[in-house]
Amino acid sequence: MPRFLFDIDDGERNFRDEEGSVHADVEAARLELISTLAQIAKDVLPDDERRVFRGAVRDEHGAVVYEATLTLRDAWAHEPQAE
């Protein structure tokens, strides 16, 4: 099975994968990146009203084979009342 490397930028930190992980194919690596970006977005809430998460999948030769961007925006429709 091929090895893929995952580079992630969460708007505050930039991680470049030097080790990688094995996946059945590029589609499986794509799904892993999308899942990872969603999990990172969930973990950092509610830090900002707008946050952009970017990721790339590289093949074992270092060539980018897939890129994804997740933009998260949140805002209250009405200010919550203090309890």
Secondary structure by P-SEA (a helix, b strand, c coil): cbbbbbbbbcccbbbbbccccccccaaaaaaaaaaaaaaaaaaacccccbbbbbbbbbcccccccbbbbbbbbbbbccccccc
